[in-house]
Each structure stands twice: as structure tokens, then as C-alpha cells.
Amino acid sequence: MMTPFDLKYRPRLFRDVLGNTGVIKLLLNRSKNDDLQGRSMMFGGVKGCGKTTISRIVAKAIGCTQTIEGEPCLVCDGCKAVESDSSYSYDEFDAATQGTVDKIREILNDVEYGTIDGKPRVVVLDEAHRLTKQAQDALLRPMEDRRIVIILCTTEPHNIRSAIRDRVEEYPISHPNPDDVLKRIKEICECEDIKYENDALKLLISINSSNPRTSFTGLQSSAMLGDITYEAIRSIYRFDSKEKVIRVLELLDCNLKGAFQELEELFQNEGSMWVRDEIVSSISSSIRAANGAKTANTKARAFYSIRGIRWADLAKDLALLDRPDAADVECVLLSSVQVARTIGTIEPYQNGMTVVGEPDNRPESGSREIIGSGTENSNGSGTIPITFTSFKEPEKVPETPVKQVEKKSSPPQVSKPKEEKPIAKSVEIDGIIFTKNEELTSLDGKIGKGSSSRPPATNDFVESPRIQQDPRLAPIPEKEFAREFIKGFKRT
């Protein structure tokens, strides 16, 4: 069985840790001065940046019998025991599954027996923010005990109680520099005899936001399919689908039918949950890029100018969906369209510029108002600018009254009085005849009046009212309405 790269090439010494230079230097100096013992610590930061790895190195440095310039020697029994997870003075627990107060008390009871070598006992609690309130209370007193070193690793340090944080030394851990990750990945490729393209590795690191763990995992997965090429990384990480999501957002306000056709292909290939998450991610990247922040998805900024910050409302509505299907996502997108009624198809001019035409053949005497801009593919050769416009009807000029020539009055025509149609004097509902003055029950009143029980006496036809249910009493669910509307929309 192949060992995962993130475990096989996990740092074993302080100097092997990527990034976080200040924190590593401080821990190394304290290890040189034998000052790591009796100090409970907390490493907080984003996932995959090395919190648990640094905790294991600290545990080896505390238990090592012959440190070299503060670094663990890796050959003594203490170092080997920590690396093999067989040390009697080192324990590592997942607080997400073992964060109850009973488990914490069980761990702390072992402190009373001490360790064989007299070194402090080291307990690492991963995902420490998942500890229950009672479990955190149980840690307060042991953290002041010099016989135990408690190390908390968490991605949410703000969820750790202030009483705990007052008793530990906090070390913020962040992602390393992309150049450091690239250098390490190249070393792995040389050790594993993996052929690669430099641009492909940079793209891999950018996709994973310089996260060492996910970058190493992605490298191993990509290497199983062959050489690491730029096109291979694009295919593995579904760049075509991500670019299609951006295309949907670009077309949403100018070509609704085209947007939903692209969206239907995405649902078939990727699924509704992936589409929902990617739309939210693309909108977030677009807003970040437009405001000067760094983002991995550089193409997302293309559609920001169409709506601007109003894209955030669409992202919020999509994010509130719980396990959405295709109809849920389509319904939110459809309800967000604000200018689709006045926007037509995109028609290119000869000079390369494009404008939005009007679908309903409105007269040219009106005026057009620019409502946004964007880009559009030009026969596969690149992108050309687009200006989105809306049509304004010309102002109506009040007509001046025209004098009419008086005509000779003709003799008045006497109109015949209209014959009144007979009105049904009774109504029959379910075999029961109600007279005109009788009040029907509330149920009969909701379904309406019935047909006349007797035909009129004359030859004139009297149309009887039909019995039907008031549609306001049984509205169509929003999702069902959106599904049927979109089906009809796609057929047009």
C-alpha cells in the first residue's frame, strides 16, 4: 500500500517546517534552553498548515534525551516512540470524537502515575474547538500542573474559552509562501521520479491556496494519471466546468436562455450541490478580485461589472439552500434576474463592438441607457467588450385638439330597449336546490355557485357559472412553479 505523500514527507524537525519562521524560531530557542517543559500551548490556524505536525516535533523535543541545537535527535527511544505512536509519555487525541468530559478525565488520571523517564507527559488535543464546555472546564487545573504539557490544535481558536486561553501560550500558524511549497513539491517529484511542468505545479499550488497537505495529496493523485502537465491539472480540477459557471453568470442578465442551457449541462456533469458551491465561490472570488484582494480564480472578475456588489445577494440566497436540487438553484437564479425583460440578444457590429438588441421590435425613436458591461467570446479568438443597454420609450407629446366641421344633424334614432335575460332563481349543488335568497355554507361559497337547475324559458342562452376551486386557496409551490416555468422557457 502506497503511503500518502502528506504523511511520507511530513516534517520531522523544526527546520523542515514550511513557513511560520517566527514561531519556529521561538520554539527552537526555547528547546535549546530546555524551556518547553511545563508550558501548555495552543496552535491556531487554517487547516493543513502544520499545527499537529509542529505539536509532534515539540513532543519529540521535550522527550528527547540528546537534542542537537534544540532539534530532536530522532534516534533516541523518546523520539522513536513519538514517531511510532508507542510512547507512554505522549498521547494524541481527536477532540471531535473524544472531546467529552469523561474522556478528558480519563486522560488526566494517568498523570498521577507519572512517566518512566521523569519527563512531562505531553497530550495533544486535535480539533480542540470541539471540546465540550465541561471538558474545557476539566482542563483548567491540569494546565497549571508542571507534570503535563497540554497542546491544543484548532482551526477556530475564538471558540476556546477565555479561561483556557489565559493559561496557554498561543502560536498563530498560517499557510507558507507559495515558493516554499513549490520548492518542496519539486523535491518530492525528484524523489518519486515524477515528470512535471513548472506551470502545472504552480497551478496546483494556486488551486490549493498554498496548503501543503492538500497540495501534496493533489500531487500524488495527479501523478497516478501520468506526467504532471498543465492540461492534466486543468482536467483533474474541472477547470472547464468552473469556466462554464462563470459563463452562466456572464449570460444571466443578457441571454437567459443561453445561461440555462449551459446550466443544464453543468447539472448533468457535476451535480446541483457542486454547481451551487461553485457559483458562490466564483461570486466571492469576483468581489475579492474587484476590491484588490488575492484570489485563485482570476477569471471570476469578468462578470463583476455587470451587477457589482449586488452579486452578494445571489450568493447569500444560494448559500441558504440546504441540499439543493437543480430546481432550487434554477429558482434562485431566475428570481435574481432584474433586467431580463428589457435585454435582447447580443449582436456584434463590424468594428468588433457589441450591443444588446431589443427582442420585441421596438421603434428606433426611443433611447438606450447603458446598464453594465462585460466580455463575450468572438468566434473562439478571444473576448470583445460588451455594453448592456436597456430601451426607453420616447416621451409621448400631447395631441392638440383638432376642430371638427359641424355636420348637419340627422334625425335621432330611437333604439329598442334591450331584452333582459332571465336570471336563474335557484342553484343546484350536489343534488340540493338553493333559492336565490338562501345563503350557502362556507365550503359551498369557496367553490362558487353551481349551474342553474332549470333552463331559461326563452330561446336566449344563459351561461351558467362553473364550479371551480379558488386558486388562491391552493397555491403552486415555488419550486414546482420554477420547474414548470423553466421547462416551458427552454422549449421556446
C-alpha positions in Angstrom: 0.0 0.0 0.0 1.4 3.4 -1.0 2.0 5.8 1.8 0.3 9.2 1.3 2.7 12.0 0.4 1.5 14.2 3.2 2.5 11.6 5.7 5.6 10.2 3.9 7.1 13.7 3.6 5.8 15.1 6.9 8.4 17.4 8.6 10.3 15.7 11.4 12.4 18.6 12.6 11.8 22.3 13.2 13.9 23.3 10.2 11.8 21.1 7.9 8.5 23.0 8.6 7.4 25.3 5.7 6.8 28.9 6.6 5.9 30.3 10.1 9.5 31.3 10.5 8.9 33.4 13.6 7.0 30.7 15.5 9.5 28.0 14.6 12.5 30.2 15.7 10.8 30.9 19.0 10.1 27.2 19.7 13.6 26.2 18.7 15.2 28.8 21.0 13.0 27.5 23.9 14.0 24.0 23.1 17.7 24.9 23.3 17.1 26.5 26.7 15.1 23.4 27.8 12.1 25.8 28.3 9.4 23.8 26.5 8.5 21.7 29.6 5.6 22.7 31.7 4.2 25.2 29.2 0.7 24.4 27.8 0.3 25.7 24.2 -2.3 26.3 21.6 -1.6 26.3 17.8 -4.4 28.0 15.9 -4.7 28.4 12.2 -6.3 27.2 8.9 -6.4 23.6 8.1 -3.4 21.7 6.6 -0.8 24.3 7.6 1.1 22.1 10.1 -0.4 22.6 13.5 -0.4 18.9 14.5 3.0 18.4 12.8 4.6 21.1 14.9 2.9 19.6 18.0 4.6 16.3 17.4 8.0 18.0 16.9 7.5 19.8 20.2 6.7 16.5 21.9 9.9 14.9 20.5 11.9 17.8 21.6 10.5 17.5 25.2 11.1 13.8 25.4 14.4 13.7 23.6 17.4 12.7 25.7 20.1 14.3 23.4 18.8 17.3 21.5 21.1 18.8 18.9 20.9 22.6 18.9 17.3 22.3 20.1 16.3 19.8 17.4 15.2 16.3 18.4 17.9 13.7 17.5 15.3 11.2 16.0 17.5 8.2 17.2 16.8 8.0 20.9 14.0 5.9 22.3 11.9 9.0 23.2 11.9 10.3 19.6 11.3 6.9 18.1 8.4 6.3 20.5 6.7 9.5 19.5 7.1 8.9 15.8 5.7 5.3 16.1 2.9 6.4 18.4 4.0 4.0 21.1 5.3 6.4 23.7 4.0 6.1 27.3 4.5 9.9 27.8 2.8 11.1 24.6 -0.9 10.9 23.6 -2.7 12.4 20.7 -6.5 12.6 20.7 -9.2 13.8 18.3 -11.4 16.1 20.3 -14.1 15.9 17.6 -14.8 12.3 18.6 -13.2 12.1 22.1 -14.0 15.6 23.4 -16.3 14.5 26.3 -15.5 15.3 29.9 -15.3 11.6 30.8 -12.6 11.1 28.2 -10.6 14.1 29.4 -10.8 13.0 33.0 -9.6 9.5 31.9 -6.6 11.1 30.2 -5.8 13.3 33.2 -6.0 10.5 35.7 -2.9 8.9 34.1 -0.9 12.0 35.0 -0.9 10.9 38.7 1.2 7.8 37.8 4.0 10.0 36.1 6.3 8.8 33.3 9.1 6.3 33.3 11.8 8.7 32.3 10.6 11.5 34.5 9.8 13.8 31.5 6.5 15.7 31.5 3.6 13.9 29.9 2.5 15.5 26.5 -1.1 15.4 25.5 -2.1 16.8 22.1 -5.8 17.6 21.5 -6.6 18.0 17.8 -9.7 19.9 16.8 -9.8 21.4 20.3 -12.7 23.7 19.5 -14.9 20.6 19.5 -14.3 20.1 23.3 -17.5 20.4 25.3 -17.8 23.1 27.9 -17.4 20.6 30.7 -14.3 19.1 29.1 -12.7 22.6 28.8 -13.5 23.2 32.5 -11.8 19.9 33.3 -8.6 21.2 31.7 -8.3 24.3 33.7 -6.5 22.9 36.7 -4.2 20.4 34.9 -2.8 23.2 32.7 -1.2 24.6 35.8 0.4 21.3 36.6 4.1 21.1 35.6 3.9 17.4 35.1 1.8 17.7 32.0 2.0 19.7 28.8 -1.3 20.1 27.0 -1.1 21.2 23.4 -4.4 22.4 21.7 -4.6 22.4 17.9 -7.6 24.2 16.5 -8.9 25.9 13.3 -11.2 28.0 15.5 -9.3 29.5 18.4 -12.0 32.0 19.0 -14.2 29.1 20.2 -11.8 28.2 23.0 -12.9 29.7 26.4 -11.0 32.7 27.6 -10.2 30.9 30.8 -8.3 28.3 28.8 -6.6 30.8 26.6 -5.3 32.7 29.6 -3.4 29.6 30.7 -1.8 28.7 27.4 0.8 30.2 25.1 -0.9 30.9 21.7 1.1 30.4 18.5 -0.7 31.5 15.2 0.1 29.2 12.3 -0.5 30.3 8.7 0.0 29.0 5.2 3.6 29.1 4.0 4.8 31.1 1.0 3.9 29.5 -2.4 7.5 29.5 -3.4 8.4 27.3 -0.3 5.6 24.9 -1.2 6.8 24.8 -4.8 10.4 24.0 -3.7 9.2 21.1 -1.5 7.0 19.7 -4.2 9.8 19.7 -6.7 11.9 17.8 -4.2 9.1 15.2 -3.8 8.9 14.9 -7.6 12.6 14.2 -7.8 12.4 11.6 -5.1 9.4 9.9 -6.6 10.7 10.2 -10.2 7.7 12.2 -11.4 7.9 14.3 -14.5 6.3 17.7 -14.3 5.8 21.1 -15.9 6.7 24.0 -13.7 3.5 25.9 -14.7 1.5 22.8 -13.8 2.9 22.7 -10.3 2.3 26.5 -9.8 -1.3 26.0 -10.9 -1.7 23.0 -8.5 -0.4 25.1 -5.6 -2.6 28.1 -6.5 -5.7 25.8 -6.6 -4.9 24.6 -3.1 -4.2 28.1 -1.7 -0.6 27.1 -0.8 -1.9 24.5 1.6 0.9 21.9 2.0 -1.2 19.0 2.9 -3.8 19.3 0.1 -1.0 20.2 -2.4 0.9 17.0 -1.6 -2.3 15.0 -1.8 -3.2 16.6 -5.2 0.3 15.9 -6.5 0.0 12.2 -5.6 -3.4 11.9 -7.2 -2.3 13.7 -10.4 0.9 11.6 -10.7 -1.2 8.4 -10.8 -2.6 9.5 -14.1 0.8 10.2 -15.7 3.1 13.2 -16.1 2.1 16.4 -14.3 1.1 18.7 -17.2 -0.8 22.0 -17.3 -3.7 20.4 -19.2 -3.8 17.4 -16.9 -4.2 19.7 -13.8 -7.0 21.7 -15.6 -8.8 18.4 -16.4 -8.4 16.9 -12.9 -9.6 20.0 -11.2 -12.5 20.5 -13.6 -11.5 23.9 -15.0 -13.8 23.6 -17.9 -16.8 23.3 -15.6 -15.6 26.2 -13.5 -15.2 28.4 -16.5 -18.7 27.3 -17.6 -20.1 28.5 -14.3 -18.5 31.9 -14.9 -20.1 31.9 -18.4 -23.5 31.2 -16.8 -23.1 34.3 -14.6 -22.0 36.4 -17.5 -25.1 35.4 -19.6 -27.6 35.6 -16.7 -28.6 39.2 -17.4 -28.2 39.3 -21.2 -29.0 35.9 -22.6 -31.2 34.0 -20.1 -31.9 31.1 -22.4 -28.2 30.6 -23.1 -27.4 30.7 -19.4 -29.9 28.0 -18.6 -28.7 25.8 -21.4 -25.1 26.0 -20.0 -26.6 25.4 -16.5 -28.4 22.2 -17.6 -25.1 20.7 -18.9 -23.4 21.6 -15.6 -26.2 19.8 -13.6 -25.7 16.7 -15.8 -21.9 16.6 -15.4 -21.3 17.9 -11.9 -24.5 17.8 -9.9 -26.5 20.5 -8.2 -24.6 20.8 -5.0 -21.3 21.3 -6.8 -22.9 23.9 -9.1 -24.3 25.8 -6.1 -20.9 25.8 -4.2 -19.0 26.8 -7.3 -21.4 29.7 -8.1 -20.9 31.0 -4.5 -17.2 30.6 -4.8 -17.0 32.4 -8.2 -19.0 35.3 -6.9 -16.8 35.6 -3.8 -13.7 35.5 -5.9 -15.1 38.1 -8.2 -15.9 40.5 -5.4 -12.5 39.9 -3.8 -10.7 40.5 -7.1 -12.7 43.7 -7.9 -11.6 45.1 -4.5 -7.9 44.3 -4.9 -7.8 41.1 -2.7 -5.9 38.0 -3.8 -8.0 35.1 -5.3 -7.2 31.8 -7.0 -9.9 32.3 -9.6 -8.6 35.2 -11.6 -11.2 34.9 -14.4 -14.0 35.4 -11.9 -13.6 39.2 -12.1 -15.0 39.3 -15.7 -18.7 39.4 -14.6 -18.4 41.7 -11.6 -19.1 44.9 -13.5 -22.5 43.6 -14.6 -24.1 43.8 -11.2 -21.3 44.8 -8.9 -21.8 44.2 -5.2 -25.4 43.0 -5.9 -23.9 39.6 -6.7 -23.6 39.1 -3.0 -27.4 38.9 -2.6 -27.4 36.0 -5.1 -24.6 34.2 -3.3 -26.4 34.6 0.1 -29.6 33.2 -1.3 -27.8 30.2 -2.8 -25.8 29.6 0.4 -29.0 29.3 2.4 -30.2 26.3 0.3 -29.8 23.0 2.2 -29.1 20.1 -0.1 -30.4 21.8 -3.2 -31.5 20.1 -6.4 -31.4 21.6 -9.8 -34.8 23.3 -9.4 -33.7 25.0 -6.2 -30.7 26.5 -7.9 -32.6 27.5 -11.0 -35.3 29.1 -9.0 -32.8 31.3 -7.1 -31.0 32.3 -10.3 -34.3 33.1 -12.1 -35.6 35.2 -9.2 -32.3 37.2 -9.2 -32.6 38.3 -12.9 -33.5 42.0 -12.8 -33.2 43.3 -16.3 -34.0 40.3 -18.4 -37.3 41.8 -19.6 -35.6 44.7 -21.4 -32.5 42.9 -22.7 -32.3 41.1 -26.0 -29.7 39.1 -27.8 -26.1 40.1 -28.3 -25.4 41.2 -31.9 -21.8 42.0 -33.0 -21.0 45.1 -35.1 -18.4 45.1 -37.8 -16.0 47.1 -35.8 -15.8 44.5 -33.1 -18.0 46.2 -30.5 -21.3 44.6 -29.5 -24.5 46.0 -28.1 -27.7 44.4 -26.8 -30.6 44.4 -29.3 -34.3 44.6 -28.4 -36.3 41.4 -28.8 -39.7 42.9 -29.3 -39.0 45.2 -32.3 -39.5 48.5 -30.5 -39.2 51.6 -32.6 -35.8 53.3 -33.1 -37.1 56.6 -31.8 -36.6 55.5 -28.3 -33.3 56.0 -26.3 -30.9 53.4 -24.9 -29.4 53.5 -21.4 -26.1 51.8 -20.5 -26.7 49.4 -17.6 -23.5 47.4 -17.5 -20.6 45.9 -19.4 -18.7 42.7 -19.8 -17.0 40.4 -22.3 -18.1 38.0 -24.9 -16.2 35.3 -27.0 -15.6 36.3 -30.6 -15.6 33.2 -32.8 -13.2 31.5 -30.4 -10.5 34.0 -31.0 -10.7 35.8 -27.6 -13.0 38.2 -25.9 -14.5 41.5 -27.0 -16.2 44.2 -24.9 -20.0 44.2 -24.5 -22.2 47.1 -23.5 -25.6 46.1 -22.0 -28.3 48.6 -22.7 -32.0 49.0 -21.8 -34.6 50.6 -24.0 -36.6 53.7 -23.0 -39.8 54.5 -24.8 -40.0 58.0 -26.3 -42.0 60.6 -24.4 -45.4 61.0 -25.8 -46.3 64.5 -27.0 -49.8 65.6 -26.0 -52.1 65.8 -29.1 -53.5 69.2 -30.0 -57.3 69.1 -30.4 -58.5 69.4 -33.9 -61.6 71.4 -34.7 -64.2 69.3 -36.3 -66.5 70.6 -39.0 -70.1 70.6 -37.8 -72.3 68.3 -39.8 -75.9 68.5 -40.3 -77.7 66.7 -37.6 -79.5 63.6 -38.7 -82.9 62.7 -37.1 -82.4 60.9 -33.8 -82.6 57.1 -34.0 -84.8 55.5 -31.4 -83.1 52.4 -30.0 -85.1 49.5 -29.0 -84.9 48.6 -25.3 -82.7 45.6 -24.6 -84.5 42.5 -23.6 -83.4 41.4 -20.2 -82.2 37.8 -20.0 -83.9 35.7 -17.4 -81.9 35.1 -14.3 -81.8 31.7 -12.6 -83.8 31.8 -9.5 -82.2 28.7 -8.0 -78.9 26.9 -7.9 -78.3 23.2 -7.7 -75.2 21.8 -5.9 -74.7 18.1 -5.4 -78.4 17.5 -5.9 -79.6 20.1 -3.4 -81.5 23.2 -4.8 -80.8 26.5 -3.2 -83.0 29.5 -3.8 -81.6 32.9 -4.7 -82.1 34.3 -1.2 -80.6 31.4 0.7 -77.0 31.8 2.0 -74.7 28.9 1.1 -72.3 27.3 3.5 -68.7 28.5 3.7 -67.5 25.5 1.8 -70.0 26.0 -1.0 -69.1 29.7 -1.0 -65.5 28.8 -1.7 -66.1 26.6 -4.6 -68.6 29.1 -6.2 -72.2 28.9 -7.4 -73.5 25.9 -9.2 -75.3 25.8 -12.5 -78.8 26.7 -12.9 -81.2 23.9 -12.0 -83.8 24.9 -14.8 -83.2 26.1 -18.3 -84.5 29.6 -19.2 -88.0 29.9 -20.5 -86.9 31.8 -23.7 -84.6 30.7 -26.5 -81.8 33.0 -25.3 -78.9 31.1 -23.9 -77.8 31.9 -20.3 -74.2 30.8 -19.5 -74.1 29.2 -16.0 -71.2 29.9 -13.8 -68.7 26.9 -13.5 -67.9 25.3 -10.2 -64.1 25.7 -9.7 -61.7 26.0 -6.8 -60.2 29.4 -6.0 -56.5 29.1 -7.0 -55.5 31.4 -4.1 -56.6 28.6 -1.7 -54.2 26.1 -3.1 -51.1 27.9 -4.5 -48.4 26.2 -6.5 -45.2 25.6 -4.5 -42.4 27.9 -5.6 -40.1 25.1 -6.6 -42.8 23.4 -8.7 -43.6 26.7 -10.4 -40.0 27.3 -11.2 -39.5 23.8 -12.6 -42.6 24.1 -14.9 -41.7 27.7 -15.9 -38.1 26.7 -16.8 -39.3 23.7 -18.8 -41.6 25.9 -20.9 -38.9 28.5 -21.1 -36.4 26.0 -22.6 -38.9 24.9 -25.2 -39.3 28.4 -26.6 
